């Protein structure tokens, strides 16, 4: 089918229809008295010879929807879309059989699959037990070295991996027992004892924690298998994180001029704990790549304009297309850096808040941020989706730690960097920690009434913590 389609396109490109005339079909072009018959036959023969030599570029069939659309639930029978099976020959490897939708054929005959034909078979490594053991060993080393906070993080990670491995194991057992029960019921001579045992085990597994139906996502030549798991329950959190039962504090987070995040946690009436999360090396690399994109975008726009003026509605030359490919590859690098920055910043923020018993985190809402003249790259950093990626990273990590909807609020940051958190009076920006003369964009904040200097981002984070709004704006998944 694909070969016929490509040949048809080749012939039509070689013999386009004239303006005002009806396009002739391939059959008409190959008629006995047709002038183009010999030329078309030669064209087709040459094309087939080329394919014999270099191979035909077949297009691999792809799913138009995620696999979850073809799966009903984890209480699977063999007709509901997907099936897990432990590989009997390879340790810690699992085979996933996916029943393909109509029109897409898998293996011709897969004897191990419950679906026989109409199957796509995927093999993946169950790395949870290995990761859990490694995290447990590192936690013991951290305890010996006196790094208590690091040990708690690693112990939680080990417990989390063990829990996900158990969820996957429960899902596999439930599917296997469900299929065995169907086979037993179909036997002419039924084994009532075995049937009752299977019913009991299935009933217990249905109440247990299990993984959700898997998703298969295809982007180009990359295929990603995603298996959703349930978040850690209260029993796991009490065991791995004893401090999870005494979370009472609040924290304010400011998007700093010189730091990715500045987190402030209030201990008592007048004492605070702060951390400044930088990742400046990654930000500098990101900014350098962005400078390259500016140059490339300017070059591409100029060349395309010149080409359009001289050759309107014609395919641009290879030089322009290569520049566009180079630009796209650089933007992909920027997006990968954004993910890396958001992951590192979010992880550090979450564990700092967890160590200090934070229940609620207040972020400044920059969704309607409009950059001002002179802010340069800081304006771009705030207006891009990087800040949103950081907040989302904090949210889903805190949900995994037992916080309802992450315990996150977005608040209006108006005047937080220009108001003293102690007395509420407007202050000025100064250059140094001891300066009193105003410096636009200075790193520190000076309050003339209190005669105190604070780091400007720290002062803003402390103000954000206590913003009162009649209807606070929360990130997706609102807090109670």
C-alpha positions in Angstrom: 0.0 0.0 0.0 2.8 2.4 0.9 4.8 1.5 -2.2 1.8 2.2 -4.5 1.2 5.5 -2.8 4.8 6.6 -3.2 4.9 5.6 -6.8 1.6 7.4 -7.5 3.1 10.6 -6.0 6.3 10.3 -8.0 4.4 10.0 -11.3 2.1 13.0 -10.5 5.2 15.1 -9.6 6.8 14.1 -13.0 3.6 14.8 -14.9 1.6 17.6 -13.2 -1.8 18.6 -14.6 -1.9 21.7 -16.7 -3.8 24.7 -15.6 -7.5 24.4 -16.4 -7.3 20.8 -17.3 -8.5 17.7 -15.4 -5.7 15.7 -13.7 -5.3 12.4 -15.6 -5.2 9.2 -13.6 -2.2 6.8 -13.6 -4.2 4.3 -15.7 -4.9 6.9 -18.4 -1.2 7.8 -18.5 -0.3 4.2 -19.0 -2.8 3.5 -21.9 -1.4 1.9 -25.1 -1.5 5.1 -27.2 -0.2 7.3 -24.4 2.9 9.3 -25.2 4.1 9.1 -21.5 3.8 5.3 -21.2 7.4 4.4 -21.9 8.8 7.3 -19.8 6.5 6.4 -16.8 7.6 2.8 -17.0 11.2 3.8 -17.0 10.6 6.1 -14.0 8.9 3.3 -12.0 11.6 0.7 -12.9 14.5 3.1 -11.9 12.7 3.9 -8.6 12.2 0.2 -7.8 15.9 -0.5 -8.6 16.9 2.2 -6.2 14.7 0.7 -3.5 16.2 -2.7 -4.1 19.6 -1.3 -3.5 19.0 1.1 -0.6 15.7 -0.3 0.8 12.2 1.2 0.9 11.5 3.8 3.7 8.5 2.1 5.2 6.6 4.2 7.7 6.1 2.4 11.1 2.5 2.3 12.2 1.9 4.3 15.4 -0.9 4.6 17.9 -3.1 7.6 17.5 -4.1 7.5 21.2 -2.5 6.5 24.4 -2.7 2.9 25.4 -4.8 3.8 28.4 -7.7 4.3 26.1 -7.7 0.6 25.3 -7.5 -0.6 29.0 -10.4 -0.8 31.3 -8.9 -1.2 34.7 -6.3 -3.1 36.7 -8.9 -5.8 37.4 -8.0 -7.2 34.0 -9.2 -10.1 32.0 -7.3 -10.9 28.9 -9.7 -8.9 26.7 -9.3 -5.5 28.4 -6.2 -4.1 26.8 -2.9 -4.9 28.6 -1.2 -7.7 30.4 1.9 -7.9 32.6 4.0 -11.1 32.9 7.2 -11.7 34.8 9.9 -13.0 32.4 10.8 -16.5 33.6 14.3 -16.4 32.1 15.6 -12.9 32.9 15.8 -11.5 36.4 13.8 -8.4 37.3 12.4 -8.1 33.7 8.7 -7.8 32.9 6.9 -8.3 29.6 4.0 -6.0 28.8 1.5 -7.3 26.2 -0.7 -4.6 24.7 -3.7 -5.5 22.6 -3.6 -3.3 19.6 -6.6 -1.4 18.2 -8.1 -2.5 14.9 -6.0 -1.8 11.9 -2.6 -2.2 13.6 -1.1 -5.7 13.6 1.5 -6.8 16.1 3.3 -10.1 16.0 1.8 -12.6 13.6 1.6 -15.3 16.4 2.8 -14.7 19.9 2.2 -17.9 21.7 3.0 -16.4 25.1 0.6 -13.5 24.8 -3.0 -13.9 26.1 -4.1 -12.1 22.9 -2.1 -14.3 20.4 -2.1 -12.0 17.4 -3.1 -8.3 17.6 -0.3 -7.9 20.1 2.6 -5.5 20.7 5.1 -6.9 23.2 7.3 -4.6 25.3 10.0 -5.7 27.7 11.1 -3.4 30.6 13.3 -3.7 33.6 11.8 -3.6 37.1 14.6 -1.5 38.6 12.7 -0.6 41.8 14.2 -3.3 44.0 17.8 -2.5 42.9 17.2 1.3 43.4 15.7 0.6 46.8 18.7 -1.4 48.0 21.1 1.2 46.7 19.3 4.1 48.4 19.2 2.0 51.7 22.9 1.4 51.6 23.6 5.1 51.0 21.2 6.0 53.8 23.3 3.9 56.2 26.5 5.6 55.0 25.0 9.0 55.6 23.9 8.0 59.1 27.5 6.9 59.9 28.8 10.3 58.5 26.4 12.2 60.7 24.3 13.5 57.8 20.9 13.0 59.3 18.9 15.0 56.8 20.5 13.3 53.9 19.8 9.9 55.5 16.1 10.7 55.9 15.8 11.6 52.2 17.5 8.4 51.2 15.4 6.2 53.5 12.3 7.8 52.2 13.5 7.1 48.6 14.2 3.5 49.4 10.7 3.1 51.0 9.1 4.8 48.0 10.8 2.4 45.5 9.8 -0.6 47.6 6.2 0.6 47.7 6.1 1.1 43.9 7.6 -2.4 43.3 4.9 -3.9 45.6 2.2 -2.1 43.6 3.5 -3.5 40.4 3.7 -7.0 41.9 0.1 -6.7 43.2 -1.0 -5.8 39.7 0.8 -8.7 38.1 -0.6 -11.1 40.7 -4.2 -9.8 40.2 -4.0 -10.3 36.5 -2.6 -13.8 36.8 -5.0 -15.0 39.4 -8.0 -13.5 37.4 -6.9 -15.4 34.3 -6.4 -18.7 36.3 -9.8 -18.3 37.9 -11.4 -18.0 34.4 -9.6 -21.1 33.3 -10.7 -23.1 36.3 -14.3 -22.1 35.8 -14.1 -23.3 32.2 -12.9 -26.8 33.1 -15.4 -29.6 32.8 -14.5 -30.9 36.2 -14.2 -27.8 38.4 -11.8 -27.7 41.4 -13.9 -25.9 43.9 -11.1 -25.6 46.5 -8.8 -23.9 44.0 -11.6 -21.6 42.8 -12.4 -20.5 46.3 -8.7 -19.9 47.0 -8.4 -17.8 43.9 -11.5 -15.8 44.8 -10.0 -15.0 48.2 -6.7 -13.9 46.8 -8.4 -11.8 44.1 -10.6 -10.1 46.7 -7.6 -9.2 48.9 -5.6 -7.9 45.9 -8.4 -5.7 44.7 -8.2 -3.9 48.1 -4.4 -3.6 47.9 -2.4 -0.7 46.3 -1.9 -1.3 42.6 -0.4 0.6 39.6 -2.8 2.2 37.1 -3.0 1.2 33.5 0.2 2.0 31.5 0.5 4.6 28.8 2.6 4.4 25.6 3.7 7.7 24.2 5.4 7.9 20.8 7.4 11.0 19.8 9.3 10.5 16.5 11.4 7.4 17.0 11.2 7.5 20.8 8.7 5.3 22.6 8.1 6.0 26.3 6.3 3.5 28.6 4.7 5.2 31.7 3.2 3.3 34.5 1.3 5.5 37.0 1.6 4.6 40.7 -0.3 5.6 43.8 1.3 8.2 46.1 2.8 7.0 49.4 0.2 6.3 52.1 0.2 7.5 55.7 1.8 4.3 57.0 4.8 4.7 54.7 5.1 8.4 55.6 5.0 7.8 59.3 7.7 5.1 59.0 10.1 7.0 56.6 9.3 10.6 57.7 8.5 10.8 61.4 8.4 14.6 61.2 5.4 14.4 58.7 3.0 14.4 61.6 4.1 17.8 63.1 4.0 20.1 60.0 2.7 23.4 61.2 4.9 26.1 59.8 4.5 28.3 56.6 7.1 29.4 54.1 7.4 32.2 51.6 9.2 31.8 48.2 10.5 34.7 46.1 11.8 34.5 42.6 15.0 36.4 43.1 17.1 38.6 40.8 20.2 36.6 41.6 18.8 33.3 42.8 16.3 30.8 41.4 14.4 30.6 44.6 14.7 32.3 48.0 12.8 30.3 50.7 12.0 31.7 54.1 10.5 29.7 56.9 9.4 31.3 60.2 10.5 29.5 63.3 9.1 31.6 66.1 8.0 35.2 66.6 11.1 36.8 65.2 13.4 34.1 63.9 13.6 32.7 60.4 15.3 30.0 58.4 16.3 30.9 54.9 18.0 29.2 51.9 19.0 30.8 48.6 18.9 28.3 45.7 21.1 29.5 42.8 22.0 27.0 40.0 23.8 29.9 38.3 26.0 27.7 36.1 22.9 26.2 34.5 21.3 29.6 34.1 24.4 31.0 32.5 24.5 28.1 30.0 20.8 28.7 29.3 21.4 32.4 28.7 24.3 31.7 26.4 22.1 29.4 24.3 19.4 32.0 24.2 21.9 34.6 22.8 22.7 32.1 20.0 19.0 31.7 19.2 18.6 35.5 18.9 21.4 35.6 16.3 20.0 32.6 14.4 16.5 34.0 14.4 17.7 37.3 13.0 19.7 35.6 10.3 16.8 33.3 9.3 14.3 36.1 9.1 16.6 38.2 7.0 17.4 35.4 4.5 13.8 34.3 4.3 12.7 37.9 3.5 15.3 38.2 0.8 14.4 34.8 -0.7 10.6 35.6 -0.7 11.3 38.9 -2.5 13.2 37.2 -5.3 11.5 33.7 -5.4 8.0 34.1 -4.1 6.2 30.8 -3.2 9.2 28.7 -3.8 10.9 26.2 -1.5 13.7 27.9 0.4 17.3 26.7 -0.2 19.1 24.2 1.9 21.2 26.9 3.7 18.0 28.4 5.2 16.6 25.0 6.2 19.8 24.0 7.9 19.8 27.2 9.9 16.2 26.5 11.0 17.2 22.9 12.0 20.1 24.4 14.0 17.7 26.8 15.7 15.3 24.0 16.7 18.1 21.9 18.1 19.3 24.8 20.3 15.7 25.4 21.5 15.6 21.7 22.5 18.7 22.2 24.5 17.1 25.2 26.3 14.0 23.1 27.1 16.2 20.3 28.5 18.0 22.8 30.6 14.7 24.2 31.9 13.7 20.7 33.0 17.0 20.1 34.7 16.9 23.5 36.5 13.3 23.0 37.6 14.0 19.4 38.9 17.1 20.5 40.9 15.5 23.6 42.4 12.2 21.9 43.2 13.9 19.0 45.0 16.1 21.3 47.1 13.1 23.5 48.0 10.9 20.6 49.0 13.4 18.9 51.3 14.4 22.2 52.9 10.7 22.8 53.7 10.3 19.2 54.9 13.3 19.5 57.3 11.7 22.5 58.9 8.1 21.1 59.2 6.5 23.4 56.6 2.8 22.8 56.0 2.0 25.6 53.5 4.2 27.3 50.9 3.3 30.7 49.4 4.7 31.5 45.9 4.5 34.8 44.1 2.1 34.6 41.2 3.9 35.7 38.0 1.3 34.5 35.5 0.4 38.1 34.6 4.0 39.4 34.8 4.9 42.1 32.3 8.6 42.9 32.0 9.9 46.4 32.2 12.6 48.1 30.2 16.1 47.6 31.5 15.3 44.2 33.2 16.9 42.4 30.2 17.4 38.6 30.8 15.7 38.6 34.2 12.5 39.8 32.5 12.7 36.9 30.0 13.4 34.4 32.8 10.3 35.5 34.7 8.0 35.6 31.6 8.9 32.1 30.4 7.3 29.0 31.8 10.4 28.1 33.9 8.9 29.5 37.1 5.7 27.5 36.5 7.8 24.4 36.0 9.5 25.0 39.3 6.2 25.4 41.2 4.8 22.3 39.5 7.9 20.3 40.5 7.4 21.4 44.1 3.7 20.6 44.0 3.9 17.0 42.8 6.9 16.2 45.1 5.0 17.5 48.1 2.0 15.5 47.1 4.2 12.4 47.2 5.2 13.4 50.7 1.6 13.4 51.9 0.6 17.1 51.5 -2.9 17.5 50.1 -2.6 19.1 46.7 1.0 20.1 47.6 -0.1 22.6 50.2 0.8 25.4 47.7 -0.7 28.9 47.2 0.0 31.6 44.6 -0.4 35.1 46.0 -0.1 38.6 44.5 3.5 39.8 45.0 2.8 43.5 44.6 5.1 45.7 46.6 6.7 42.7 48.5 10.2 43.7 47.4 9.7 47.4 48.4 8.0 47.0 51.8 9.8 46.2 55.1 8.6 42.9 56.5 9.1 44.3 60.1 7.2 47.6 60.1 5.5 47.6 56.7 7.0 50.9 55.6 8.3 51.4 52.0 12.1 51.2 51.8 14.8 51.6 49.2 17.2 49.3 47.4 20.9 49.6 48.3 24.0 48.1 46.9 25.7 46.7 50.0 24.6 45.3 53.4 25.7 48.5 55.2 24.6 51.0 52.6 21.9 53.6 53.1 22.0 55.4 49.7 19.6 54.2 47.0 20.9 52.1 44.2 18.4 50.9 41.5 18.4 47.1 41.3 20.6 46.8 44.4 20.9 43.5 46.1 19.9 44.7 49.6 16.9 46.5 51.1 17.1 49.4 53.5 14.3 50.5 55.8 14.9 54.0 57.2 12.3 53.6 60.0 13.9 50.3 61.4 17.4 51.4 60.3 17.9 47.8 59.1 19.3 46.2 56.0 18.0 42.9 54.6 18.7 40.9 51.5 16.1 42.1 49.1 14.9 38.7 48.1 14.8 37.5 51.7 12.7 40.5 52.6 10.3 39.7 49.7 10.0 36.1 50.7 9.1 37.0 54.3 6.4 39.4 53.0 5.0 36.8 50.6 4.5 34.5 53.6 1.9 36.8 55.1 0.0 38.2 52.2 -3.7 38.1 53.0 -6.2 37.7 50.1 -10.0 37.2 50.3 -9.7 34.6 47.5 -6.1 33.3 47.2 -5.1 31.9 43.9 -3.8 28.3 44.1 -2.0 26.2 41.6 -3.8 23.3 39.9 -5.1 21.0 42.6 -6.4 23.5 45.1 -5.5 23.2 48.8 -8.3 22.9 51.3 
